[in-house]
Amino acid sequence: MCLGGVATYTADSNVPGVNYTWSIDGVVVPGITGDELVQDWTGFAIGAHTVTVAATPRCIAPSRIDSCNR
């Protein structure tokens, strides 16, 4: 799926005024508050990586979006 390439993740919400917090392996991705994350997996260690997103206000429960097995 990712294998050193670029992957796009999208939080599907029709709720206006929501800010998103994206995390990879539990570490927040700084500066990304929109409903889309474009991640370049080049340079990440080989193995499984988990992408999650949380919404503020908490009208949407945090969820696991996808995983990348690089």
C-alpha positions in Angstrom: 0.0 0.0 0.0 2.5 2.7 1.1 6.0 1.1 0.7 8.0 4.3 0.6 5.4 6.2 -1.4 2.8 8.8 -0.7 -0.7 7.9 0.7 -3.7 10.2 1.2 -6.0 9.8 4.2 -9.4 11.5 4.4 -11.7 12.0 7.4 -15.2 11.7 6.1 -17.3 14.4 7.9 -19.9 16.8 6.7 -19.8 18.7 10.0 -18.7 22.3 9.5 -16.2 24.0 11.9 -14.4 20.7 12.8 -10.6 20.7 13.3 -8.7 17.4 13.0 -5.7 16.1 14.8 -3.8 13.5 12.8 -1.3 11.1 14.4 1.1 8.5 13.1 2.0 5.8 15.6 0.6 7.9 18.4 2.6 11.0 17.5 0.7 14.1 16.4 1.5 15.3 12.9 2.1 19.1 13.4 0.3 21.7 11.3 -2.4 19.4 9.8 -5.9 20.4 11.0 -7.9 19.7 7.9 -9.9 16.6 6.9 -7.0 15.3 4.7 -3.5 14.0 5.4 -1.1 13.4 2.6 1.8 11.3 4.0 5.1 10.5 2.4 6.2 7.2 3.9 9.8 7.5 2.6 12.2 7.3 5.5 9.9 5.5 7.8 11.1 2.2 9.4 10.0 -1.0 7.8 7.0 -2.4 9.7 3.4 -1.5 10.5 2.4 2.1 11.2 -1.0 3.3 12.3 -2.7 6.5 11.2 -5.4 8.0 13.5 -7.5 11.1 13.4 -9.5 12.9 16.2 -12.0 15.7 15.7 -12.5 18.9 17.7 -15.2 19.6 18.8 -15.6 16.0 19.7 -18.7 15.4 17.6 -16.8 12.6 15.9 -15.2 9.8 17.9 -11.4 9.3 17.4 -10.8 6.4 15.1 -8.2 4.3 13.4 -8.1 5.3 9.8 -5.6 3.0 8.3 -2.3 1.3 8.7 0.7 1.2 6.6 2.9 -1.9 6.5 6.1 -0.5 5.1 
